[in-house]
Amino acid sequence: MIRTENVGSPMVDAEIHFVDRGTIRADPNFAIEGHTVASIDDPSPDRGRIEAPVYNLLIEHPAGTILWDTGSHPDAGDGHWPSEIYAEFEHYDAHERDLETALGEVEYGTEDIDYVIQSHLHLDHAGGLYRFDGTNTPVFVHHEELKHAYYSAKTDEGSDAYVAADFDHDLNWQVIYGDRETHFEDIELIHLPGHTPGLMGLVIDLENDGTIVFAGDEFYLRANFEKRRPLGGGLLWDKRAWFESLRRIEELQRRYDAKVFCGHAPDDLEALRGGFS
Ligand SMILES: [Zn+2]
């Protein structure tokens, strides 16, 4: 990967800020296959909901300011999301944690963003794209994702978690075709199919923090990664592909001693809030 090619040269001088987009309440069975199961010992287990953070990343990079994901639309609970989806994935503070407010907390505005990278186009990740409607801001997305998102949103097939009104805008799409592509020094976008066909992770080499993998929704929670527990069926497009993507991230962890962050893990919050450089 990047580091081996750059032997002897300093790593990129980039800084990553956590952009807090609020919290989704959902049954952990969506995140982890068989999370809560009845048994002889526990015939009626509690089926509570967990609080899953939603976040974006603001990357100050020598090439420009990069935004990783755009979170939920502020009207998620006011009709922008289908009510059946919102009932199960309650992003109760989407309105107050809108993109502009959250970026303001790290002293940026959408007008400062030079590039957007979409890990995928699910409704809790693509809901701020309307802010870039009609602009020239490049928006990176994997071709498998863009195709699946339109297919899902415009037909009764595919997945329910895409809302056309999130991504069907006049956007400067930059379509990624490769299994791994580099568009910014020391940042690699890697294709991680499984949760969706076109999910991408972001791998970055930083001076102070070393190699970091933002795995996006390949892993909702730490147990998906650490215990190799697949996502629940509704959030898993292809289980075999998911396991292959898991092994790919495990290899990055072994080879580069990479730190791995999940898409919605409360346990990651403290480290993420601290930022990286
Ligand atoms: Zn997702």
Boltz pocket constraint, residues with backbone or C-beta under 6 A from the ligand:
constraints:
  - pocket:
      binder: B
      contacts: [[A, 120], [A, 122], [A, 125], [A, 195], [A, 217]]
      max_distance: 6.0
